[in-house]
Amino acid sequence: MNDLRLAVTLTGNIHTDPGTQVKLGFLVQALSRQFHVVDVVDANLSGLPRLLNALCVIHPNRRIWRERFYKNLSAFDARSRKAGRALSALKGQVDAVLQIGVLFDALRTPIGLPSVIYTDYTAQLSAARPAAGRSPLPPQQRAAWIARERQAFASAAHVFTRAAFVRQSILQDYHLPAEKVSVAGGGLNLPALPELPTRDPQRAPVILFIGKEFHRKGGDVLLQAFSQLQNRFPQARLRLLTHRPPQAADTPPQVEWLPPTWDRAAVARLYAEADVFVLPSLLETWGDVLLEAMAYGLPCVGVSGEAMPEIIQDGQTGRIVPPQDAAALALTLEELLCNPAQRQAMGLAGRQRVETQFTWDHVVQRMAPAILSVLPSPLYFAKGGAPSKA
């Protein structure tokens, strides 16, 4: 372990909130294996400020309400102040700050500590796809939010992204110099690589979809594609772990609806019982579930245009199809359902890809040189850094 003392800031409690535990807990553990993590600061609002924030952005559509709850200017500022106060109290105890996400700016009030940011998306990218529902602000407020993001990126000594296309957005839309932004990738949100299940190629194939937001994750496109396969594969089943929309009330018995859950044992069983994993998202910031599916030896089908081609190697670990194209998706699924040997080969290749590139230890190892390089020179040298070039 390097003896650098690190404070981590994020939105969510990694000890009490199941979603934060699953999505970020393993990253924090990997950081702790590489550095001395002094504290994990939760910038999320709580108590009366949280209630007031919820009331100020209330909306009859719960999905819109949730987006506005996190993405409004007052909440951004309040989270920034909360994180700043917590970091000020840690001054002298930490050497650097790692901020996860840009729903706040931990160093909006400078406290004399170098900071790095790790993010999976930008507001500018969300604004480019309004139909996905991830950009809830009207134009003027959206511009003000993006300005806050830009200031957070500018104040950071370095910015890490999960995907290369997000790095390009930060370079082009936020005008950061190329040397200040690097791709770190993302890691597997499991405590260990699971044992590979044994799949019977003779049984009826199962297609698996996981995504709380049915429309944004492409569940409607998958339903259309699956309906085109019914005559050819009448025994095939489709399992959807999602919030079932009202318009999807009438679906065939081969379609199984399962409510979203953070029960990891239940989700593990779904991966083990599936033969193909599909995520045809309209907007996808990364694709954690793709890595989980690959870890269980599943071939994955995703869409082009964002992060998925950086995870799925088309033709090797799965397939990439055009977004919002049910016919193309149906043809790809037909190919995979007809060929159990191909599914197995792709699944094994995906598992190897996770093992060699997509654990959180891999991510932190990619981050470490840049984190160490932002330290003041004497401290950097003391911690094993290389002298800078003249």
N, C-alpha and C positions, 0 to 999 in steps of 0.2 A: 504494500500500500504506500502511495505517495503521501507525505505528511502535509500537503496543502490543506488548509482549513476552508471548507466550502459551506456556504449557506445556499439552500435551494428554495426558490419561491415558486408557488403554483396556485391554482384555484381549485380547492378541494382538500379534504382531510384524508390523507393516506391511511389513517388509523381507523376511521369510523365510517367513511363513505365507500360502499362496495365498488362503485364505478371508478372512483379515483384509485382505489387499491389495485383494481385489475389493470387500468390503463397506464398508471404511472408508478405504482408501487415497486415493480420489478426494475424500472429505470433507477429509482432512488437506491435500491439495494445494490445495483451494479456500480453506481457512483460511490457508494460506501465501500465497495471493495477496492476502488482505485484511489479515493481521496478520504480525508477525514471530514465527513458531513456533520457539521456542528449542530445544525437545526434545519428543519423543513418548515417554512413559513407558509401558512394558508392565507392567501389574500382574499378569499371568498368572504362576502358580507355575512354577518350573523346577527341574531337578535333584532332589535328595532330597525337598524339600517337595512337589513335584508327585507323585512316586512314592508317598509316604506318604498323600497326599490320595486318590489313586486306590485304594490298598489299603483305606483306611478305609471307602470307600463302595462296594466291589465288589459287583456284582450280575450274575446270569447273563444278564439281558436287557441287551444293549449299549446300547439306547436309554435305558433307565432309568439305567444306570450313567453314561452321559454326562451326563444331566440332574443326577444327584446329584454328579458330579464338580465341576460348576460351581456348583451350588446346595446348598451345605451351609454351616453356620455357621462352621466352622473355616476353610474356604477363603475365605469372605467376609472374615473377620478377618485372615487371613494376607495376602490381596491388599491390604487396606487398609493394613496395616503396610508392605508393600513399596512401594506408591505413596507413602505418607507419607515414607518415608526418601528416596526419589528426589527428591521435591519439596523436602524440607528442604535437600538439597544444592544445589538451584537457587535458593534464597532470595537475593534481591538481583539475580538475573539475569532474573527474570520479573515481570510486573505482575499476571497473573491466570492462573487454571487453568480449562481446559475438560475436564470428565470425560464420557466417552462410556459410557453404560450405568450400571447400578446393581448390578453384581456385586461391588462394593466401595465404600468411602467414602474418597476420596482425602484428605479433610481431617478424618478421624476424630480425628486428633491435630492441633489447630489450629497453623498455621504462619504466620498473619498475612497470608495471601493471599486475595483474593476469588476465589470459584469459581462456575462455572455448570455445570449438568448438561444433557446432551442424551440423551434416552432414548426408546425405542420402545414400552415396555410397563411394566407393574407386576406385582409378585407377587400383588397382590390380584386383578387381572384373570385371571391364570393360575389362581389358586385357584378362581375362579368357573366354570372349565371343566375339571374334573379329568379328564374322558374324553380330553382332548387330550394328556395326559401331560407337560405343562410345569410341573406343580406337584408335585415328587417328595417333599416333606417331610411328615412326620406333623404333625398340627394344632399341637402345642406348638412344634415347631421352626419351622413356617411362621409362627406368630405372632411368634417371635423374629426371623425374617428380615425380616418386614414392618416390625417396629420398627426394625431397622437401616436399611432403606430410608427409613422416615419421618425418621430422624435425618439421613440424607444429604441428603434434600430440604430439611429445615429448615435445615441448615447452609449450603446453597448460597444465593448471592445471587439466582440466577434459575434456573429450570428450563425447558428447551425440550423439547417433545415432537414426534414426527413427526406424530401424528394428533390430531384434536380429541377423540375419545373417550378417549384416554389422558390428555389434559389434564383431562377431567371426572373420571376416576378419581383423579388426584392431588388435585384440589380436594375431592372428596367423601370419598375413603377415607383420604387423608393430611392433610387439613385445612390445606392451604396457602392463603394469600390469593390471590385471582384475579389481582392485578397482578403476582404473582411467577411465574406460569406462562404460557407462550405457545406457540403452535403454529408450528413452523418448517418442517414438511414433511420430505421426503426427496428425495434426488437420484439421478440416473442413474449407475449404476456402469459407465460406459464412458468411454474416454479422449476420445471425440468423438462427436457425433451421426453415425450411420452413413448411408451412401448408401441410399436406399430401394430395395428390390429390386423387380423387375418380376414380377408374378404372373399366370400364365395362367388366366383364369377358366374355361377349358374342361377343364383337367386335373382329376384326382380330388382333392378337397379333403383337406387335412391339418390335423388338430387337434393342438395341442401342449400338453403339460403338463410343468412343471418343478417338482420339489420332492423333496428327499431323503427326507423323512418321508412316506411314501405315504399313511398313514391321516390324519395331522393335516392334510395338504395337500388332502385330499378326493379322492385318487386312486380310492378304492373307489366313491365316488359317481359319478365320471366314467365308470368302467368300466360301471356299471349303466346310465347314460344312453346311452353309446355302443352298448350291446347293443340298446337300444330303437330305434336308428337304422339297424341293419344291413339290414333289409329295404328301407327307403326309399333308403338310400345304400350299396349293397353295395361300391362302389369307394372309399369314404372310408377314410382311415387315421387311426389314433390313435398318436401318438408320446409315450411316457412316459419322461422322464429322471428316474429315481428308483431307490430300492432296491426290487427286486421282492419282494413278500412271498410266503411259501410258499403261502398260500391262493389266489394268483393264477396258479398254475402252468398251468391250462388256459384259455387265452384264444385267440380266433380269430386267423388269420394277419394280419388287418388291423391288429392291435395290435402295435406294435413297442416292445420294452423296451430302454432304453439306460441304462447305469450312470452314476451321478452323476460329474461331472468339473468341474475348474476350468480346463479348456482353453477359453479364451474364443473361439478361432477355431472350434472345433467347435460351441459353443453358438450362435455367430453364424450358422453355416450352418443350424442348426435353425430359428432365427427366420426366416431368409430363405426357407426352403422351406415354412413353415407358412402357413395361411390364417386360422386362428383360434387364440387363446391362451386356455386355460381354467385357472382356479385356484379350485376350490370348497372352500376350506379350512374345516376345523372350527374352527381358531384361527389367526389371522394377525395378527402384530404390525404389519405394514405392507404389504409387497408389492413388493420390489425388482424381481422378475421382471416384474411388470406394467409398470413403467416401461421396462424393456428391450424388452419386446414392443411397447409403444406406439412406442418409438423406431424400431422396424423396420416401422412402419405396420400393425401387427396389431390388429384389433378384439379386445377382451378381455372375457371373461365371468368375473365374480366373484360373491361372495355378500354379502348384507346382514348388518348387525349389528356390524361392526367398521370397519377402516380402508378397505376397498375402495371404498365409495361416495364416499370423499374423493379417490380416484384416478380411478376410472372414472365418467364421466358417463353415466348410464343413458340409452340411446337415442341418444347422440351419439358417444361413443368406444367403446361396448361395451354390455354388458347386465349388470344385477345381478339375481340370482335368490335365492330363499330358501335358506338353508343346509340341507344334508343332504336335499335334495329332488331325487332323480334324475329324476323325471317332468318337473318344471319345467325342469330343466337340459336334458333331451332336447328339449323343445319349443323352447327358445331356440336350441339348436344347429341344429335343423331349420330354423328361420327364417333363420339366418345361412348355412347351407349352401345353401339355395335361392336366395340373393340375393347374387351376387358384387358387384353395384354397391353394395349396402348395406355389405358388408364393406369395400370399398375406401374408401367415404366415412367410415366409422367409424375405419378405420386412419389416414387422413390427419388427421382431427380429433384423434386420440390423439397423433399425432406432433407436431402444433402445440401441444398441451397440454404435452407434455414440454419442448418448446423454450422455452415462455414461462413455465413455472412450476416445473419439476422437474429443473433442473440443480443441482449442488452449489453453484455460485456464487449461484443464487437463494436457496438455504437459508442460506448464510453472510451474504448481504445482509440477510435477515430477522433473523438473529441479532445482527448487528453493533451496532445501537443499544443493545440490552439489555446486551451484553458491555461496551461502553464506559461504560454508565451505572453499572455496579457498581464502577468505579474510585473511589478517593478523589477528592474534588472538585477539588483543584488539578491532579492528574494528568489528570482527565477534561477539564477546560477546556483544558489544554495540548495535548490530543490532538483538540481540535475539538468536544468535547461542548457541549451547550447548558446554560445555567445552570438549576438546578432551580427549581421554583416554590416561592415562600415558603409 
